[in-house]
Amino acid sequence: MNILRINCSPRGRASESYRLSQRLVDRLARAAGVPEPRITEVDATALPHVDDDYAAALSARVDPDGDTLGRGALRQSTELIESLRNASHIIIATPMHNFTVPSSLKVWIDHVVRVRSTFEITPQGKVGTLADRPVYVAISSGGEFSGEAARQSDFLTPYLGYLLGTIGLHDVNFFSVQGTARGAEALEAARARAEAQIAAHVFTGFARKEPALA
């Protein structure tokens, strides 16, 4: 088991989304019978934006080779895509900012959603090239965006689900702690709902062998 965790909160490990992601890690490890799974951590808040080398590579008809791959954001993109390919499970720990993904997660997305690397353009549209595997998204939000108590729009989950599907990742599962800005009592109730959501989900150990991942 090789878990890739992308951390998107400026609060880092003190964030509610990270806390929820750790609950998912623990449940995945228990389901797989792996007490100490291998975890690759990506701090999305520290990633650079894509640059001119990256833009030039995407506008070319083929990916560049040689020294170009070692420069700037293009090298970072290649490394992030490699970590994505090597993961058996992917966990995204993210807050909801202004009804959608935070800028840090958008930067990671811009690095890994890359033509001729994670998707191809065909007459039928964009087709993902990554092998499917479970993706778990741990969301925290100050307000509530689902259920009867929802008072705000949700552009995060449909966008992220569609985008991950574009690169071949269709097994996307969302978990959330909502209403974190409503005080300690509301937060504890939100955590309890998230725990119930996790307990009700069927986690698998993902039986594919590493060479099958791409």
Residue, then its C-alpha position, 0 to 999 in steps of 0.5 A: m500500500n502506497i498512499l499519496r496525501i496532498n495537503c492543501s490547507p495553510r494550517g497544515r497538520a493543525s487543519e480540520s481537513y488534515r485531521l479528517s484525512q488521517r482518519l481515512v489513512d487509519r481506516l484504509a490501513r486497517a482494511a488492508g491489514v497494513p499497520e504502517p502504510r507508506i505515505t508520500e506527503v505533498d504540501a500543495t501550499a508550497l508548490p510553485h505556479v506553472d511557468d514558461d517552460y511548462a507552458a511551452a511544453l504543453s503548447a508543443r506537439v510532443d513533450p520536450d526531452g533532455d535538459t528541459l525536463g529538469r527546469g522549473a515547474l516542468r520538473q516539479s510537474t513530472e515529479l508530482i505526476e510520478s508520485l501520482r502514478n506510484a500511489s495505490h490510494i490518493i487522499i486529498a486533504t482540502p478546505m473549501h475556499n469561496f465555495t470551491v478548491p483553494s488556490s493551493l489545490k488548483v496549483w497541484i491540479d495544474h501540475v498533474v492534469r497535463v496533456r500527453s502525460t495524464f490525458e490525451i486529446t482525441p476526437q471524442g474529447k480528453v481521455g485519461t491515461l492513469a489507471d483508476r484507483p481509489v481517491y478520498v477527498a477530506i473536506s473542511s468548510g466553515g459553512e454547510f454545503s450539503g444536506e438540509a442545513a446547506r446554505q451555500s453552493d458547492f463548486l468543489t465536489p463536482y469540479l474535482g470529480y470531473l477533473l480527476g475523471t479527466i485523467g482516469l481517476h473515477d473512483v472518487n469518494f468525498f468526506s467532509v466536516q462542515g460548519t466548522a465556524r459555528g462553534a465547538e458544539a457544532l464542530e463536534a457534531a460535524r466530526a461525529r457525522a464525518e466519522a459515521q460517514i467513514a464507518a459506513h464506507v467500504f474500504t478496500g486494500f486495492a489488490r492491483k500490483e504496482p506495475a499495473l499502476a500508471 
